[in-house]
């Protein structure tokens, strides 16, 4: 989810720099181009943190960014399906469509409606005393815990307790945070403890109605703080009347300057005069020793509806709402979901933390599903580097559907024994497949959108062949697990899987939005990191496996012609794999030290003449033989190559070489305080610029790329390497031994657990110790501001546990393995 392909209109803005692939130079260099852009096509150098759309006005207010993306908690109410769809008639009753996130000790982006529709930017408590003012976000140290756990500390619901302690020891704030499963309400119980004299708390709510900071209107009174834009509104009510209140424009009339300097709000505005970026403030009663207040933020189509939701939640009361959320007694909630996971408890012995991260992962994966479109699984409930991305443009961040991340999550849920969500997910997939009926499409069909809103609205339309292969693999696996019937598989073959396989086999000319490229598989317009065109080991692995699976499904369907075509294409792609991607003259160790290894990308059919990659993420394009990644082990994961294949083994020596130049190096080992484990960590690839700046600073500040941006280590790859080591062990006579499994658990499982933060969230990226740790004072191995939690990270951890339990890689395709890696 990096340099995304967007519309041509975006490329004209100053925040974008158009990059045109120089086909002339490549042809002059003798590089064949199996699939290139059309003559009139301009592919921008994309900023993944932004989205196309009109700007909202801040009015008199100052602009605001989104919030810190390294979340320590996310949550929503559990909702059961009725016939694999969300319904008010299901056993959980009225569907609650509220999601929240936590970072820096406060509530951050909170969504209502569709899962990417943020309505709150931040909500925090400010505290005043005798001549001083403190804000939770900046002036306290925060600890997070789960409210509801079992005897071994495993979380049983995504309800959190934040304990925020003033850095000067003057007060403590304890907040319990969850949602009301029966209403559209965010619940926060606030306990304020005064330690050195009376204190006065203020609740500060910064709304982002309709997913932007601007164009909001608001009202304030002793009973309610309200904001709205168009057809959506929020209303904050407290269990006690507000002593004072204000609705003002951010940085101008919001009262925060008065609060900071004078410990009170002088001007109390009851309503806004024009649309803009507004802030709501409500003063709570002064606390002499300790006091508890309940806050309810209701959401609805208008202020009255939102207020009614908040009022109903307060009437139900904290204890009952929390019990319903958890699933206590007769209520159906998160405990019931975890109990329904038939394989969850059997995976606990494979963990190193008694199952804490496993249970948290089960919750995190299910939380990140939309509740209007059942099975709409997103990548992360966060906006990457959100605290330097301004909110005047509606953006989804990572709150969208990528079929690749989607596949990982669906497979992880199936690995835990979820028998419903993977099926809903599979049935959701036609929503994001391009057909003749896709609005605006005039070209090839069968492929899956690069990224889409959960309602199927196309957001980015680059062609990533692995994302078209993975739905085939998912369907085959769900049928193998008897989660879908043979009839359903064969029906979906005709309508969805066969068109996908035909695209993987034949390619075609695209005709959607800016994209008019002619695609000739397995040469992809974008590889799995969405940045470069060419042949890619990881993409080719998925394509071969997808075609092999499609061939077997076609045979079951009686489609002999399709079976023959897909099987032949898979064999052809496999036969040419090393020719295209395994160089014998690579210079990553130096021009005088030629080496043999898999390339990250090749722009030709000759791996010894692979071309030059494009500038991306502020990093200059380098010759393709200088940029390596670990993606070739996906060939083993999917069953396309044996684990001991000499090309794989040789390539791993290059990946593991920590003496490579810093910019080209991929592997970094980590040691954590209190642990004797050396954890292998891996960057996406050498010369990766998708990350924080090495001199300190976020990625793409103000939409501008910078050459000092550095892609950090991703925990996903620690899991991928653990899967590879298991495949090596499983290949031995007699298969993997308990000693083999224990060794993998000790290093790779433990490693992923150590990468998780205190809220048991696994990040997208962790700080690798190279360059400055600012602006967030990262420690080695801590998640960066990229995106936390990343659903794929949690999915990889879960799948590794299932693979260890089964002593066989969970993602391995039987169809591919039988044709390729399983052959003697």
N, C-alpha and C positions, 0 to 999 in steps of 0.2 A: 504494500500500500504506500507507494512512494511517488515516483513521478508519473502521475496518472494522465491518461489521454483524455483531454476534454474537448470542448467545442472550439472551432476556429475563432469565434468571437472573443474568447478569452485571450487568445494569443496576441491581440492588438493592444492589450493593456500594458502599462509600464512594468507591472509586476511579472510579466512573462517575457521570456526571451525565446523567440522562435529558433528552432534548430532544424535545418534541412539536411537530410542525409546526403552526403556528396557521392552520388553514384558514379560520377565521372572519374573521381579520384580512385575509387575502388576498382572500377573496370580497368583503369590504366594500370593498376597494380596487379592485374590478372586475377581479381577476385570475382568468382561467379556469384550472381545474385538471384537465388531461386525464387524469392518473393519480395518485391519491393513496393514502395509507395507509388501511387499514381502520379503523373507529372504535376498535377495541380495541388498535390497534397502537402500540407505543412504540418509537421508534428511538433507541437510546442515543447519547450523544456518545462515540464509541469511542476507546479508546487502542490503537493498533496494536501496541504492544510487549508486550501481555499476551494471555493466552488463558484460556478457561474451563477449569476443572478443579480437583480437590481439591488442597490444599496438602500437600507433604511436610514432615515434621517435621525441624527442625535438631537435635533432641535437646539435649544439653548444648552444642552448638556455636553459634557466632554465624552469622547469615545472610550469604550471599554473593551478589553480583550476577554476571551473565554478564560477558563480556569486551568490551573496546573493539572497536567494530564496523568501524573503518577498517582492514580487513585489508590486509596487504602481500603475502600469498600464500595460496593455497588449493591443495589437491592431493588426488589419489586415484590408484589404479592404473587404467590403461586396460584395459577388458575388451571383447572382441569379442562380437558377437552370434552366435547360432546360430538361423537363421530369424527374425531380428529380435527375439530374446529373449535375455536373459542366461542362460548355462548353463555348468555345469562341463564340458560336453562341447564347448564352443567351443574354438577354437585357442589361446586364452589360458588354458585350463584352469580350475582352481578360481577362482570369482568372489570377489574380495576386496571387502568392503563396508565399507571404512574411508575416511573423509574427514578432513582436518585443515585448520586455518586458522592463520594467523600474524598477530600484531600486537604492536607495542612490543617486538620482538626475541624474543618467546617463542611457544611453542605455545599457541593458545587453543582454542576449542571444537573438539573432535574427535568425529566421529560414527561410529557402528557400527550396522549393521543397516539400517533405513530411514534415508534421508539427513537426516531431522530429529531423529534420536535421538542427542543429544549424550551422551557418556560421560565426557569430560574437560572441565573448565572452563578450567583453565590448567596448564601445566607449565613450570617455569623452573629455572634454576640459581642457587643462592646461593653466594657465595665468601667464605671467612673468611681473615683474615691476623692479624698481630700486633696484637690490640686493635681490630680492625674487622671489619665484616660488610657485604657489598654484595649487592644483588639485581639480577639482569639487568633486570627490568622497569622499575625506577626509577633505577638507579645506573649504567647504561651508555648509550652512544649506539650505535645499531644501523644497520647497512647490510645490504641484501639483494641477492642476485644469483641468477641461475639457474645451476645446476651444469652443465647440458648445453645448449650453444648451438652454432649453426653459425658459420662464419667471419665472418659479418656481425653476430653477436650476437643472432640470433633464437633465442628459447627453443625447445627441442625436447622438453622434458618439464617438468611442474610439480614438479620437485625443486629445492630451494632451499638456499642457503648464507647463514646469518645470521652476521655478524661483529659481535660486541658488545664494545665497548671501554670499559673502566672510565673514568668521568669523571675519576678522580684518577690514571689512568695506572698502576694496580697490576697489571692483568691484561687479557687478551683471551680471549674465548670464541668459538670458531668451531663452528657447528653445521650439519651437513648433515641435511636433513629430507625424508622421502618415505615411501611405504608399500611393503609387501611385496606384489607382485601375486599371489603364490602362497599367502599366509596372511593372517589377519585381524590385521595387525600394523602399528603405526606405528614407523618407524625414525628414530632420531636418533643421529648420530655427533657426539660432543662432544670437541673439542680445547681444552684449557685451557693457556694460556701465562702463566707467572708472570713478571712484569716487575720487581718490586721485593721479592724475597724469596718464600719458599714460601707457597703458598695451598692451602686445602682446599675442594673443591667439594662441594656437597650438591644432590641433585635433589629438587625439591619438586613433587609431583603432587597437584592438587586435583581429585578426581573428581566427576562429576555423573552417576553411573550411572542409567540409565533416564530421562535428560533432566531430572533435578532434582538440586539440591545435597543435599537431605535424604534421610532414610531409608536412607542407605548404611551398610554394615558393612564391616569391613576387617581385614586381618592384615598383619604385617610381620615380615620375617626377614632374615638376611644374604643370602639368595638371591632373594627376591621381595617386592614390595609389591603388595598385592591389595585390590581393593574390589569390592563387588557389591551388587545390589539386585534382588530377584525373579529373573527369568530372564536376567539379563545380568551379566557380570563383566569386569573388566580385571585384568591382571597385568603389572607392570613388572619386567623383569629387566635386569641389566647384564652386560657382558662380564667384570666382576670382582666379587667379593663386596662387599657393603656393609660398611663398617667399623662403622657404627652405623645404627640405624633407628628409626622411630617411626610409629605410627598414632595420631592423636589427633583431638580435636574442634576445629574451626576457631575460632581466637581464644581457646581455653581450654587444651587440652592438646596442641596441635599442635607444640609445641617451638619455634615461630618466635620467640617472645619471648626464650627462652634463647639461641637462635642469634644474634639481633640484639644482645643485650647481653653475651653471654659466649662467643660463637663456638663453642658446642657444644650438644648436646642432652643434658640431664641425665637426664630420665626417658625410658626407652625402653619404650614400650608395644607389646606383640606382637599385641594384638587389641583390638577395640572391645568394650564391654560392652553397648551398646545402639545402636539405629539413630540416625543423625544426620548432620550435615554434617561430614565428616571430611577430613583432610589426611594424605598419606603423605610421609614424608621418608626419604631414604637418603643416607648419607655415603659419598663416593667417596674413594679414596686421596689423600693429600697430594701436591701437585705442586711439585717444586723448580724445574724449568725448563719442560718441556712434556710433556703426556701426553694420550693419546686413549682415550676410552671409548665403547663402543657401548651404546645403550639401546634396548630393544625393549618396546613396550607391546602385549601381545596381548589380544584380545577373544574372548569366547565365552559360552556359555550358563551356565557356572559357573566358579569359580576354577580348577579343574583344566584345563578346556578352554582357558581364556585363557592359562594358564601354558604349556600345550603349544604354542600358537601362537607365543608369544614365544620359547620355547626353540628351536623349529624355525627361526625367522628368524635367531637368533644363530648357529645351526649352519651355515646356508647362508652367512652372512658378508656384510659390507657390500658388497664389490665385486660379487659375483654378484647380490645382490638389486637393487642400483642398475642394473646392466646389464640385468637382466630388466625392470625398471621402465621404463627408457629404450627398450627394444626393440633392444638391441645383438645382433648376430650372428643366431642362429636364433630368439632369443626374440622374441615379438610384444608390442610395447609402444607407447609414445607416438609414437616415430618412425614406426611403421607407420600409426598413425592419421593423422598429418599428411601422410604420403605418399599416403594414400587420398583426400585432398581434391583433386579434379581441377582446381579453379579457384583454389586457394590461391596458387600461385606467380604466376599472371597478375594478381593483385591487388596484389602488392608494388610495381609501378611507380606505383600510385595513392597510396602512402603517402608520408610525409615523413620517416620514421625508418628507412628500409630494411626495413620490414616487421616490426619488433620487436613493436609493439603488435598487429599483425594476427595474428602467430603466438601471442602470449599470449592474444589473444581467442579463437582457435580452441581453445586448451587450456581456458580458463576456461569457455566455453560447454559443452564436453563434460564437464568435471569436475562441473558442476552438474546432473547427471542421476542419478536414483535407479537402483540396480542390482537392485532386486527387481521394480520396475515399469518395464520398458524404455520409454523415451520420456517418463518422468516428469520434466519439465524444471522446475526451481524458479526462483524469482526471485533469490535470493542466499543464499550459504552463510554467513549472518550473522544476528545479532539486532540490529535497529536500537537505538542508544543502549544497548547491552547492559550497559555498565559502571554503569548506574544502574537496571537492571531485575533484580530478585531472582529467584533460581532455585528458589524453593520451589514454584512452579507450573510444570508442564510446558508449554513454549511452543515453537511452531515458528519464531517470528520471521518472517523472509522465506523460510524453508526449506519453502515450500509451493507449490502450483500455482495461479497465476492464469492463466486462458486468454489474457489479453491479453499478458502478459510471455512466456508460453509460445509464442504465435504469433510474436512478434518473434524469439525464439531459434531456432525451427524454420526461419523464413525466412532467418535469417543463416547457419545451418548449410548450408542448401541453396545459398545464395549462394557459399559456399566450395567447393561440389562434394561435400559429404557426401551420399551417395546412400542411406544407411541410417537415420541418426538421425531425419531428418524423417519418414520413413515409419513408424518405430516410434512417433514422437510422434503422428502422425495416428491410428494404430491404438490409441493410448492414450486418445484423447479421449473415447470412450464411458464411460470410468471416471469422468469428472467431469461428465457430462451428466445432467440430471434427467429421469427417466422414471417411468412408473407403478410401477416396481419399486424406486425409490429409497426406502430405509427412512424411514418417517414422512411421505412425500409424499402429500398429499391434494388437490393442486391441479394447476395447469398443468404441462405437460411440454415438453421440447424445449430449454429454456434451460440454460446452463452455470453451474456453481457459481461464486460470487464468488471463493472461495478454498477449497482442499481439501488435505488431506494427500495425499501421493503415492499412498497406497493407495485414494484416492477418498473417504475419510471427510470429510463436509462440515464445514467449519470456520466459514465465514461465508456467508450465504445472501442477501445483497442482490442485486438485479437490475441488471446492467450490460449493456446491450444490445450494446455493442461486443464484449464477450466471447462473446456468442452469434453474432455475425456473423463473427468472425475464423476459427473453424474451417471455415466455408464457403469463405472466401477461401483458406485453406491447402489444402483439398482441391482446389479448382480449380487452384491454382498447381502443386501436385505432379503433377497429371495433365498439365498443360501441359508440365512438365519431363520427363515420362515416368518419374517416380519411382514413381508408382502407375499401374496399368493403367486403361483405360476401364471395364472390368468392375468393378474395385474401387471406382472413383469412383461408378458407378451403384448398386452394392450399398450403399455407405455413404450414398448419397442417400436411399434408402428408409428406412434404419435410423437415420441420424443427422442428415443435412443438411436433409432436408425438414422434420422436426419443428422444427429450429432456425429455418428460414425461416418456417414457419407461426407460430412465436411472434413473430418480428420483424414479421410482417404483421398478426397478429390480437391479439397480446398474450394476456392471460388473468389469472385470479386465482390467486395463489400460495398454496400450502398446505404450507410446509416450515418447521419450527422456529417462530421468532417471526413469520415473514413471511406476512402474509395480504393483501398489497396487490393491487389490481387494476392491471395494467400496460396502458397504451394507447400503443404505440409511435407515433412515435419518442420520446415523452416517457419519460425513463428514471428509475427510482428512484434510481440513482446514475450520475454521469458517470465519465469514466475516472480521476478522482482519488478516487472512492469516497466522496464527501462530500455531494453536493447532488443533489436531484431536479430534473428539468426537461428542457427541450430544450438540447442541447449540440452545437456544430458538430462536434467530434471524434467524438462518439458517432454523430451523424446521418450523418457521412461513412462510417463503417464500416458502418452499417446499410444505407445505400443501396447501397454496393458489394457487401455480402453478399447482398442481395436480387437485385441484377443478376446476380451470379454464380450464385445459386441458380436464377434463371429460365433461364439458358443450360444448366445441368446438367439441369433439368427437361425442357427441350426434347430433349436427348439421350436422356433416359430415356423419352420418349414421354408425359410427364405434361403434356399441353397445358393442363389447368386450372391446375395449379400454376405453370406457366410464365407464364400470363396474369396470375394473381394476384400473383406476386412482381414481375413487370415493372411492373404497374400501381401497386403500392405504392411501388416505388422511384421511379417517376416522380412520384407524388403527394408523397412526402416531399421530393423535390428541388424540385418546383414551389413548395412552401410554405416552403422553407428560409429565404429572406431575410425573408419576412413574420414568421417566428417568431424570427429570431435576428439580423437586421441592423437595429440601431437608427439612426434619423436624428436623434435628439435626445439622444444620450448626454452625460452630464455629467462624464466622467472627467477632463476638462481644466478643469472648473469649471462652475458653474451658468450663468454668463454666456457660456460658450463651447461651445455645442452642437456635437457632432461625430457623424460617421457611422462605424460600425464594427460588427464582429461582437461579440456578447456572449459571455461565458464560459458563462452559464446564463440561460435565460429560463423563467419559471414560467407563461407564457401563450402564446397564439398570436399575440400582438401584441408585437413587439420594442420598441415605444415605451411599453409598459406591462408590463415584465418581472417585477415583483414584487421581493421582498426575499429574500436568501439567509439560510440558517440560521447560527447561531453554530457555528463549528467550530474545533477546535484552539486554543481559548482566544481566538479572534478574534470580535468581535461581527459579526453578520450585517449586511451593507450592501445598499443598493439594487443590483439586478443590473447596472445600467448603469455602476456604479463599479468593477466587477470584470471585468478583461479578461485574456485569455490568448492564446497563439499557436496554440491548438488548431485554429483554422479552416484552417490550411494543410494539415491532414489531408484537407481537401476536394480539394486539388490532388494530394496523395500518392496517393490512391486512384482518381483519375480522375473525380471528381464535378464539379469546376470547373476551368476553365483557369487557368493561372498568372497571366495578365494580367487576369483577371476584375476589374472595377473595385471590387467589394466587398472582394475580397482585398487589392488594392493600397491602398485607403483604410484598411483595418484595420491594415495593417502600419505605417502612419505613426504610429498610436497606440501600437502595441507598441514601436516604436523611439524613442518620445519619452522621453528620459531626464530631462526636466524635470517629469515627473509627480510628484505628492506621493510621498514615499518609500514609504509604505505601499501605494500603488497601482501603483507603477512595476514593470515587468517586466524590462526590458533593463538589463544592466550589462556594460560592456566591460572586458576584462582585458589587462594587459601582463605578460609574464613575463621575468624576468632572462635575458639572453642571446638573446632573440628579438625580432625587429622586427615581429612580428605583433600586431595588435590583434584579440583574440578576442571575438566577441559571445557573451554568455551571457544566459540567460533563466531567470527564476523560473517556477514552474508557473502562477501567476496573481497578480494584486495581492491584498493582504490575506491572503496565505497564512501560516498559523501552524504548518505542519508542519516544524519545524526547531528549532535551538538558540535559547536565549533571548538577546536582544540585550544584556542586562547580564552575560552569562556564565552558562552552565549548560546542561545537556542538556534535550532535549524531555521533557515529561511525567514529571518526577522524582517518584517515589513515586505514579505514576499520576494526578497532578494536572496539569490544563491550566493555562496561564498566559498572560495577554494579551501578554506580551513575546516569546512564541515567534514565530520568523520562518522561514518557508520560504525556503531559499537557492536559489542558481542550480543547475540540473541540466544536466550535460553532454549529456544526451539531446537537449535542444532546440537545441544548437549543431548537432548532426547533422541534426535535422529542418529547420533553416533552410538548411543546405547542400543538402539534397534539394530544397527549394523553389527555391533559386537555380538548381539544375540544371534543374528543370522550366521555369523561365523561359527559360534558354538553349536548351533542347531545342525550345522552341516556335518559335524563329526559323526562317526559311527556310533549309534546309540543316542545321538542327539545331545542337547545341552544338559549338563549335569547340574546338581544343586550348587556345586561350587562355582560353576559358570554364572548361574543366576545370581548368587550372592555377590559375586564380584561386580556385576553390572549394577545391582541394587546399591552397593556401597559407594560407587563412583557416580553413576549417571542419575539414578533416582535421588540419591542424597543431594547431588549437585543441583538438580532442579528445585528441590525443596529449599536449599540454601539461597537460591536466587529469588524466591518469593519474599514479599515484604511482610510487615507485621500483621497486615490484614489478610494474609495468605493469598495475595494477588500476585500472579507471575507476570512480569513485564514483557514488553516487546524487546527492549534493549536494556543492557546493564552497563554501568561505567566500567571501562577496562583499564583505567589508570593512565591513559595516554593523554597528555595535555592537562589543561586546567579542569578542575572539578566544579567550576562556577557556571551559571549563577545560582545553582541549587545546592552547593556544598556536598556533592555526591561522595560517597565512600565506595571503595572498590567492591564491585559486585552488586551495587544498589541499582534499582531501576531508574532510568532517565525519564525525561519529560516526553518521550516518544508516545507511548500508549500503554496504560496499565489499568485493568488487566487485559491482556491480549487473549482472545478466545482460543486462538491456535496454540498458544503456549500451554494453556491448561489442557487442551485436547491432546497435545503431544505427550504430556505427562501421563494422562489417563491411559492412552494407548500403549505407552511403554509398560505400565503396570499390567495391563491385560496381556500384552505379548509375553511378559515374563511369567505370568501365571500359566499361559498356554504353552510356553516354551517354543513359540513360533510367532513370527512377525504378524501382527493383526491386520495390517494393510496389504499383505501379500495377495496378489490376484492368482487364484488357482488356474485360470485360463492362461495367463502369461507364464506362470511357473511351469506348467505342463509343456508348453511349447519351447521354452528357452532355458531358464536356469535349471529346470528339473531334468533336462536331457543329459545323459551320460556322455 
